[in-house]
Amino acid sequence: MVPKYVIVGNSAGGIGAAEAIREVDSEGSICIISDEPFPVYSRPLISEFLAGERTLDGMLYRPRDFYQQNAIEALLGQKVAGIDFPGARVVLEGSESLPWERLLLATGGTPIVPNIAGRDKEGVFTFTTLEDARRMERFLEGKPRVVVIGGGLIGMSLASALVKRGVGVVMVELLDRVLGAVLDEPASRLVEGVLREAGIELITGQAVREITGKSFEEGRVGGVVLQDGRQLSCGLVVIAIGGAPRTELVKNSPVKVNRGIVVDRHMATSYPHVYACGDVAEGYDFVYGTGRLTPIWPNAYLGGRIAGYNMAGKQTLYPGGTAANSFKYFGYPLVSAGMVNPQDGCEVLVSRQDRSYRKVVLKDDHIVGLVFAGDIQQAGVAFGLMREGVNVRPFKDALVRDDFGLTFIPQGLRRAGLGVSPREMVP
Amino acid sequence: MKRVHIREEVCVTCRRCEVYCTVEHSLSRDIIKAYKKERPRLLARVRVQERGALSVPVLCRHCDEPSCVFACLTGALRKDPETGAVVLNREKCVGCWTCVLFCPHGAITPDPQRHIIAKCDLCSHLPVPACVANCPNEALIFAEEGVGA
């Protein structure tokens, strides 16, 4: 069989593409390849798995019979050894190879592991896959103290899972605040307050210089030494300083790579019939007006979906995505999107009381960034205006009001948004 | 598909839609028990937003290109290919609120007590959604596209 569509990667992007292809083309054969052995699961839920709140079945992103229902051949637990672009073949480990008519690279990201002395010791982990969570599980039984290196998205979700397991957590962040890449300072401080209340020990402005061994078992983690010389004992170290696009398959290939794989608004790469999406790709970011890494699940799914349509011949433009996250650490809701640390020439609207905080960043009367914390119910309205590129000048002061919502949006815009056509209005 | 159409010009903020939505989705389906006994109390999946004389009942639009479904981290939200409704699988929802951020209508409500979202299911077990059936002013109408007053 010659698969018409070959998809490397079995997560949000790959599944988004497969679903879109099947909307357009019910016949063309689809093959999905992944080095992970599991049917598609929700990666963000590995923290719930680690917390003991979900099993694999509870994490499945699609029903187990998804592949069968959609006539998709799934090669799971199968590693891709390389890609022969001129020959249009994906070479699998073990010498077999698969030809393609359309190829999608949805290989995601890979955790960055800095060159810290002692990083090879038993008990040092990264935390991005279900397998990571499974392996870590075994180390948690004696409830050892855990040092989490990195106060970003992954470090945060990991720390909350560990606290639920009753494990002591020390978080070491290089910057002077947590979530520096996706939050502004006041929002970071709010999160830090929540973390400390939950019993997490937070050390900012510090890095781990060395991971040390146990006194009688040098090969196993016993502690860390910080840059300032402080020593912390622990039984587990998790490196969560961020991810990088998993581009090894396109190294020295004709596919253009910047930080990630470069794609156009159709999610097509520089090489004919080859597409890319998700964390590995630099999809269009509408806030910055250019291709950028925006490694979040929703962008991966939507980018994959657009790639799928185009692969199947239905010309579709990716509307673009931007960094957009919902955080809920220990019950405190907070969302952010776009440019939260504004550049020069931006206007910033802020409101703040108690544990509630709102910030909207405008550029030429268009929303380019937002943070809503505490009450997030109407954040989607602001994010919608941001995505649609609406000029908010007439009502911008309302954006950070407590009671902000659709009623502040001019009638025509509100009705169009709600799908109220003029015919449906009372004469 | 049939949707709940909103006619804000005749909505008088009586909030009966909220009450009947709450009752319809309660365990007892009894107005007194639903409000006075069942805990945590259910959140209405339609919410009337009021400002001055303006009054807008807001509920899920069951969008053709549903941002919430695309954004859902767990696969809990999906667009039913048969009915077109955007439906929630309560077992799969973990209350991450990503869909809340991605819904441009603000029509999805976080229910922090249950750790899941509250959103309109079009009362799929009824011929007409409870909010529509109990709106005294036809401010909510259940109809196909383009069919209106």
Chai-1 contact restraints between the chains, C-beta under 6 A:
chainA,res_idxA,chainB,res_idxB,connection_type,confidence,min_distance_angstrom,max_distance_angstrom,comment,restraint_id
A,S42,B,L73,contact,1.0,0.0,6.0,A-B,restraint_1
A,S42,B,T74,contact,1.0,0.0,6.0,A-B,restraint_2
A,P44,B,L73,contact,1.0,0.0,6.0,A-B,restraint_3
A,Y61,B,G75,contact,1.0,0.0,6.0,A-B,restraint_4
A,R62,B,G75,contact,1.0,0.0,6.0,A-B,restraint_5
A,W297,B,L73,contact,1.0,0.0,6.0,A-B,restraint_6
A,P298,B,A71,contact,1.0,0.0,6.0,A-B,restraint_7
A,Y301,B,F70,contact,1.0,0.0,6.0,A-B,restraint_8
A,L302,B,F70,contact,1.0,0.0,6.0,A-B,restraint_9
A,S326,B,C96,contact,1.0,0.0,6.0,A-B,restraint_10
A,S326,B,W97,contact,1.0,0.0,6.0,A-B,restraint_11
A,S326,B,T98,contact,1.0,0.0,6.0,A-B,restraint_12
A,S326,B,L101,contact,1.0,0.0,6.0,A-B,restraint_13
A,K328,B,W97,contact,1.0,0.0,6.0,A-B,restraint_14
A,P333,B,W97,contact,1.0,0.0,6.0,A-B,restraint_15
A,V335,B,L101,contact,1.0,0.0,6.0,A-B,restraint_16
A,I376,B,V100,contact,1.0,0.0,6.0,A-B,restraint_17
A,Q378,B,G106,contact,1.0,0.0,6.0,A-B,restraint_18
A,A379,B,L101,contact,1.0,0.0,6.0,A-B,restraint_19
A,G380,B,V100,contact,1.0,0.0,6.0,A-B,restraint_20
A,G380,B,L101,contact,1.0,0.0,6.0,A-B,restraint_21
A,G380,B,C103,contact,1.0,0.0,6.0,A-B,restraint_22
A,G380,B,P104,contact,1.0,0.0,6.0,A-B,restraint_23
A,G380,B,G106,contact,1.0,0.0,6.0,A-B,restraint_24
A,V381,B,G106,contact,1.0,0.0,6.0,A-B,restraint_25
A,F383,B,L101,contact,1.0,0.0,6.0,A-B,restraint_26
A,G384,B,P104,contact,1.0,0.0,6.0,A-B,restraint_27
A,G405,B,Q49,contact,1.0,0.0,6.0,A-B,restraint_28
A,G405,B,G106,contact,1.0,0.0,6.0,A-B,restraint_29
A,L406,B,Q49,contact,1.0,0.0,6.0,A-B,restraint_30
A,L406,B,V56,contact,1.0,0.0,6.0,A-B,restraint_31
A,T407,B,Q49,contact,1.0,0.0,6.0,A-B,restraint_32
A,T407,B,R51,contact,1.0,0.0,6.0,A-B,restraint_33
A,T407,B,L54,contact,1.0,0.0,6.0,A-B,restraint_34
A,T407,B,V56,contact,1.0,0.0,6.0,A-B,restraint_35
A,L418,B,I6,contact,1.0,0.0,6.0,A-B,restraint_36
A,G419,B,R61,contact,1.0,0.0,6.0,A-B,restraint_37
A,V420,B,I6,contact,1.0,0.0,6.0,A-B,restraint_38
A,R423,B,G146,contact,1.0,0.0,6.0,A-B,restraint_39
A,R423,B,G148,contact,1.0,0.0,6.0,A-B,restraint_40
A,E424,B,H5,contact,1.0,0.0,6.0,A-B,restraint_41
A,E424,B,G148,contact,1.0,0.0,6.0,A-B,restraint_42
A,V426,B,E9,contact,1.0,0.0,6.0,A-B,restraint_43
A,V426,B,A149,contact,1.0,0.0,6.0,A-B,restraint_44
